[in-house]
Amino acid sequence: MVMSTTSTVSRIIFNFNGKCNMNCPYCYIPFRQADGSLELWKNIIVRCKQWKPKMIVFGGGDPFMFQGFRDLLRFSHDEEIFIHVDTNALALHPRDVQLIIDSVDQIGLPFDGTETSHAAMRKHPKHFAVVRKWLEELLNKGVRVKVNTVVSALNKDTLFELAEFLQGYPISQWCLYQFWPLEAGLQNEAVFRISDDEYLAVAQLIAKKYSFTKIDIATVASRLSSHFFVSSTGVAYTEDINNVSDYIFLGSIFDDDILTKWQKYGNDSIAAARANFRMNVEQ
Ligand code: SF4
């Protein structure tokens, strides 16, 4: 069991666990909860801010599919906290660009290989084109964009082609996430599973060959116990270090002992290091 000595949470990942507008077969989100309400979401953010995190990440299901999320973003904006939003871009509207400029420090967009490979990974033939359109739109408006790629047995051979594509864009970071068998991903593990050696062989070669952006080599082991997730209904959870294919639900974010549980089951030093990396803070 990992113990950390901090009394804070350096990086909080606010996930919308009610539903998503995609159905990616490798998804790691535990979609077992309700959507929550804007009032509850704001109370969650107030609670999170008490801990003075370095970073709040909003993520899947796609945050922008919830109309109230736009109000939540305005509410969450804070000069002292780095706000990152991961989106699949399907629910983005041209009106959202100004909101992003005003309230968001970084947007994460997904590319999971070449157009064909991305479609196979996500079971969505037109998604690559949508994300590409938004990549160009947001970069043109000066938004800082990070690209997320899930690396699996299915797409590993197309990642050099993806690198050639991405190097044409001034992205802030490219994160190569080793596929993690959780939730839907666990059910479909036979399709996506990639060993540490296979993953590192491709990720390290890419990092050696390409220098157009900062490349994050993110094995499962390097991320384990670094995630303080909070659901859109206020449930805090993290991965189970004794079973990497399961979560530990810590309780309500409003519980008095929730930080004690984070100290017991999470590792805030890793969370802080990953937040610094995201924010481009030298360590
Ligand atoms: S991976 Fe992201 S976009 Fe796909 S189903 Fe999960 S939350 Fe939605």
Residues whose N, C-alpha, C, O or C-beta is under 5 A from the ligand:
A	BS01	SF4	C20 M22 N23 C24 C27 I29 G60 G61 D62 N88
